Structure formats: structure tokens, C-alpha cells
């Protein structure tokens, strides 16, 4: 039986180890096991992995290990959506419970003033490109001392039209920085950023978490007015103990949840 490496062996910071132990995370996932030593060594890294592979901890753990709380803002993570910003920040906060590291969320849809007030205390920012660009243009955020720049779900970010905002933000960071990118796919726009802004990046590609041969997939093409009725029919007939329903907008989520 293969001996798996543990976080006890992989990490150097006792406070991060203690935090992981308390949430009962003892062994790294494949992408964490491969990415963390490279990031600890200061390498630029491109990680190609799917949702659920553990990529947030893959970059957050070595960043948080290396942050010095007295040296201001040292890391910035760009994510495509407000929801992912909340999720990544929550994961980072699990790792900082024994370290006085300030993780600041910077995204749109809420008051910008409160975010601006917290910038001077921030050691690490998790943000969406539009709002981060906004605070940069207001000259209330400086990225001169950034050591690590992360693009999370880069393909989705560029699909959503954030390429110019991402380029603007990258230009505000030091040339001598560590750049990390995680993306499920590698379209040409993503490769452009890799080639232009990363230094000899180390590539990591992990296999799919689920064997596609074990999945059954069905597609129904129905008018919008019939979708909810079909959903109820499927939920009633499948009798699955668990189900996930994805919707295109927050309003649609609220509507479907209310009607169910």
C-alpha cells in the first residue's frame, strides 16, 4: 500500500498544522501534494484541476505559512465571482485561526467604503477583478509589495470578460512576484497570460475526481415554462436521497427554492 504524505510532513508552520488538525484535514489531495512544495520553493505554478480537487488549500496553505503579519499586504487572489470570493475567503480563514492574518474580501454589490477602510490592515486580499480595479483607480490600494499573485478559475474569469481588468491589476504588481494560476481548462486567453506574465511556470495537471465512465447523463430540451414541472417530476420519480439543482442566476435560485 502506497504511503501518503501528511500535512505534518509537508508543512513548516505549526499554527497552520494545528488549524488543519482541528478541521480533521490530515492528508493533502493530489494537487495539494504536488503544488505546495513548489509554491513553498517560490516557483510560479499553473494548476489544471477541476472543482472539488482542493485547489484553494493548494495555494492558500503555502501563502498563509509565508505571510508576515507586520509587513502589510503581501498576497492577492483574483476570483471570477462574489460567491467564489466568499468561499475562498472562508477557506483561508480556517487556516488563520491561530495567526493574526487579516484576510479582506473585495467584491462588488456591497458598499465599497467598508472595504476601503479595511485595506490598510489587510495582509491578503481575495477579490473580483472589477472591484479590485475600482479601488486601484481610486488610489486607495497599492500592490507594490505583493509577493504572491493568484488567478483562481482563470478560464471562467476570462469567459466573463475580465481579461482587461486582470491585465490592469497584474501591471500594478511588482515584476518580481510569484504568480500562481489555477484553471479547469487552458484556452488561448489563459495561455496568453501564462506566456506574458509567468516566469518558467511549473505545470500540474490532476486527473478528474470522478471517473466519467461511472456517470449517466441525460439532457432534456424543454421550453422555459415547462422546466420547473419537469424538475418536480424528476425529483419525484428518481427518489434520490440527495440532489443538487444549478440555476443561471441568484434570482432563479431563489425562485426555484421558493417553489420547491
C-alpha positions as CSV (number, residue, x, y, z in Angstrom):
1,X,0.0,0.0,0.0
2,X,1.4,3.4,-1.0
3,X,2.4,5.7,1.9
4,X,0.7,9.0,1.5
5,X,2.4,12.2,2.7
6,X,0.7,14.0,5.5
7,X,0.4,17.7,6.2
8,X,2.6,17.1,9.3
9,X,5.4,16.2,6.9
10,X,4.6,18.7,4.2
11,X,4.2,21.9,6.2
12,X,6.6,24.0,8.3
13,X,4.1,26.3,10.2
14,X,2.9,24.8,13.4
15,X,-0.1,27.1,13.6
16,X,-1.4,26.1,10.1
17,X,-0.8,22.4,11.0
18,X,-2.9,22.9,14.2
19,X,-5.7,24.6,12.2
20,X,-5.8,21.7,9.7
21,X,-5.8,19.1,12.5
22,X,-8.8,20.8,14.2
23,X,-10.9,20.6,11.0
24,X,-9.7,17.0,10.6
25,X,-7.7,17.5,7.3
26,X,-4.6,15.4,7.7
27,X,-3.6,14.3,4.2
28,X,-3.3,16.5,1.1
29,X,-5.2,15.9,-2.1
30,X,-3.1,15.1,-5.2
31,X,-2.9,18.8,-6.3
32,X,-2.1,19.9,-2.8
33,X,0.7,17.4,-2.5
34,X,2.3,18.5,-5.8
35,X,1.6,22.2,-5.7
36,X,2.5,23.1,-2.1
37,X,6.3,22.2,-2.2
38,X,6.6,24.1,-5.5
39,X,4.9,27.2,-4.1
40,X,6.9,26.9,-0.8
41,X,10.1,27.0,-3.1
42,X,8.9,30.2,-4.7
43,X,8.1,28.7,-8.1
44,X,5.4,30.1,-10.4
45,X,2.8,27.3,-10.8
46,X,0.0,26.6,-13.3
47,X,-2.5,24.1,-11.9
48,X,-5.1,22.5,-14.1
49,X,-7.7,20.9,-11.9
50,X,-11.4,20.5,-11.6
51,X,-13.8,21.8,-8.9
52,X,-13.5,19.8,-5.7
53,X,-9.8,18.9,-6.2
54,X,-8.7,21.0,-3.2
55,X,-7.0,23.8,-5.2
56,X,-7.9,26.6,-2.7
57,X,-5.8,25.0,0.0
58,X,-3.2,24.2,-2.6
59,X,-2.3,27.9,-2.9
60,X,-3.7,29.2,0.4
61,X,-1.7,27.0,2.7
62,X,1.8,28.0,1.5
63,X,0.8,31.6,1.1
64,X,-0.5,31.8,4.7
65,X,2.5,29.9,6.0
66,X,4.8,32.6,4.5
67,X,2.8,35.8,5.4
68,X,4.5,38.1,7.9
69,X,1.7,39.9,9.8
70,X,3.8,43.1,10.3
71,X,4.6,43.6,6.6
72,X,1.2,44.8,5.3
73,X,-0.4,43.4,2.1
74,X,1.6,40.6,0.6
75,X,-0.8,38.4,-1.4
76,X,-3.8,38.9,-3.7
77,X,-6.2,36.3,-5.1
78,X,-8.4,37.2,-8.0
79,X,-11.6,35.1,-8.4
80,X,-14.4,35.5,-11.0
81,X,-17.5,35.9,-8.7
82,X,-18.6,37.2,-5.4
83,X,-19.8,33.8,-4.4
84,X,-16.3,32.3,-5.0
85,X,-14.7,35.2,-3.2
86,X,-16.8,34.4,-0.1
87,X,-15.9,30.7,-0.4
88,X,-12.1,31.2,-0.9
89,X,-12.0,33.7,2.0
90,X,-13.8,31.3,4.3
91,X,-11.3,28.5,3.4
92,X,-8.4,30.9,4.1
93,X,-9.9,31.9,7.5
94,X,-9.9,28.3,8.5
95,X,-6.2,28.4,8.2
96,X,-5.6,31.6,10.0
97,X,-7.4,30.9,13.3
98,X,-4.0,30.8,15.2
99,X,-2.3,33.5,13.1
100,X,-3.2,37.2,13.2
101,X,-3.5,37.4,9.4
102,X,-6.2,39.8,8.1
103,X,-8.0,38.4,5.0
104,X,-10.0,41.0,3.2
105,X,-12.8,40.3,0.7
106,X,-13.1,42.9,-2.1
107,X,-16.1,42.5,-4.4
108,X,-19.0,44.4,-5.9
109,X,-22.6,44.5,-4.9
110,X,-21.9,45.9,-1.5
111,X,-20.6,49.2,-0.1
112,X,-17.1,50.0,-1.2
113,X,-16.4,52.3,1.7
114,X,-16.2,49.5,4.3
115,X,-13.8,47.6,2.1
116,X,-11.6,50.7,1.6
117,X,-11.4,51.3,5.4
118,X,-10.1,47.8,5.9
119,X,-7.4,47.9,3.2
120,X,-4.6,49.3,5.5
121,X,-4.9,46.3,7.9
122,X,-5.1,43.6,5.1
123,X,-2.3,41.0,4.7
124,X,-4.2,39.1,2.0
125,X,-7.0,40.2,-0.4
126,X,-9.5,37.9,-2.1
127,X,-11.3,39.9,-4.8
128,X,-13.1,40.1,-8.0
129,X,-11.3,41.9,-10.9
130,X,-13.9,44.7,-11.4
131,X,-13.9,45.8,-7.7
132,X,-10.2,45.4,-7.3
133,X,-9.6,47.6,-10.4
134,X,-12.0,50.1,-9.0
135,X,-10.2,50.5,-5.7
136,X,-6.8,50.7,-7.5
137,X,-8.1,53.5,-9.7
138,X,-9.3,55.4,-6.6
139,X,-5.7,55.2,-5.4
140,X,-6.7,53.7,-2.1
141,X,-5.0,50.3,-2.8
142,X,-1.3,49.8,-3.7
143,X,0.1,46.5,-4.8
144,X,3.8,47.5,-4.7
145,X,4.7,44.9,-2.0
146,X,2.7,42.0,-3.3
147,X,4.8,38.8,-3.2
148,X,2.2,36.4,-4.5
149,X,-0.5,37.0,-7.2
150,X,-3.1,34.2,-7.7
151,X,-5.6,33.8,-10.5
152,X,-8.2,31.3,-9.4
153,X,-10.6,29.8,-12.0
154,X,-8.8,31.8,-14.7
155,X,-10.8,30.4,-17.6
156,X,-14.1,31.4,-16.0
157,X,-12.7,34.8,-15.2
158,X,-11.7,35.4,-18.8
159,X,-15.0,33.9,-20.2
160,X,-16.8,36.6,-18.2
161,X,-14.8,39.3,-19.9
162,X,-12.4,40.3,-17.2
163,X,-9.2,40.0,-19.3
164,X,-8.6,43.8,-19.4
165,X,-9.2,44.2,-15.7
166,X,-6.9,41.3,-14.9
167,X,-4.1,42.8,-17.1
168,X,-4.6,46.2,-15.4
169,X,-4.2,44.6,-11.9
170,X,-1.2,42.5,-12.9
171,X,0.6,45.7,-14.1
172,X,0.1,47.2,-10.7
173,X,2.0,44.4,-9.0
174,X,5.8,44.1,-8.9
175,X,7.6,42.3,-11.7
176,X,9.5,40.2,-9.2
177,X,6.5,38.4,-7.7
178,X,5.3,34.8,-7.5
179,X,2.4,34.1,-9.9
180,X,0.0,31.2,-9.4
181,X,-2.8,30.2,-11.7
182,X,-5.5,27.6,-11.4
183,X,-7.9,26.8,-14.2
184,X,-10.0,23.8,-15.3
185,X,-9.2,24.5,-19.0
186,X,-6.4,26.3,-20.8
187,X,-7.9,28.4,-23.7
188,X,-5.7,30.7,-25.6
189,X,-6.5,33.8,-23.4
190,X,-5.3,31.9,-20.4
191,X,-2.2,30.8,-22.2
192,X,-1.5,34.4,-23.2
193,X,-1.4,35.4,-19.5
194,X,0.9,32.4,-18.7
195,X,3.3,33.3,-21.5
196,X,3.3,37.0,-20.8
197,X,3.3,37.2,-17.0
198,X,4.7,34.0,-15.6
199,X,8.4,33.0,-15.1
200,X,9.2,29.4,-16.0
201,X,5.9,28.1,-14.5
202,X,5.7,24.5,-13.2
203,X,2.7,22.7,-14.6
204,X,0.5,20.5,-12.6
205,X,-2.4,18.6,-14.1
206,X,-4.5,16.3,-11.9
207,X,-6.9,13.7,-13.2
208,X,-10.7,14.1,-12.9
209,X,-12.1,13.4,-9.4
210,X,-14.9,11.2,-10.8
211,X,-14.5,8.5,-13.5
212,X,-16.8,9.7,-16.3
213,X,-17.5,6.1,-17.1
214,X,-19.4,5.8,-13.9
215,X,-21.7,8.7,-14.7
216,X,-25.0,8.6,-16.5
217,X,-26.0,11.9,-18.2
218,X,-29.4,12.9,-19.7
219,X,-30.4,16.1,-21.5
220,X,-33.9,17.4,-21.9
221,X,-34.6,20.2,-24.3
222,X,-37.9,21.8,-23.0
223,X,-39.4,25.3,-23.1
224,X,-38.7,27.5,-20.1
225,X,-42.3,27.4,-19.0
226,X,-42.1,23.6,-18.6
227,X,-38.7,23.4,-16.7
228,X,-40.0,23.6,-13.2
229,X,-42.7,21.0,-13.8
230,X,-40.0,18.7,-15.3
231,X,-37.8,19.3,-12.3
232,X,-40.6,18.3,-9.9
233,X,-41.3,15.2,-12.0
234,X,-37.7,14.1,-12.0
235,X,-37.2,14.7,-8.3
236,X,-40.4,12.7,-7.6
237,X,-39.5,9.8,-9.8
238,X,-35.8,9.5,-9.1
239,X,-36.3,9.4,-5.4
240,X,-32.6,10.2,-4.9
241,X,-31.6,10.9,-1.2
242,X,-29.6,13.9,-2.3
243,X,-29.8,16.3,-5.3
244,X,-28.2,19.5,-6.5
245,X,-30.0,21.9,-8.8
246,X,-27.9,24.5,-10.5
247,X,-29.5,27.7,-11.8
248,X,-28.2,30.5,-14.0
249,X,-28.8,33.4,-11.7
250,X,-29.3,34.2,-8.0
251,X,-32.9,35.2,-8.7
252,X,-33.6,31.9,-10.4
253,X,-32.1,30.1,-7.3
254,X,-34.5,32.0,-5.0
255,X,-37.5,31.3,-7.3
256,X,-36.8,27.6,-7.6
257,X,-36.1,27.2,-3.9
258,X,-39.3,29.1,-3.0
259,X,-41.5,27.0,-5.4
260,X,-40.0,23.7,-4.2
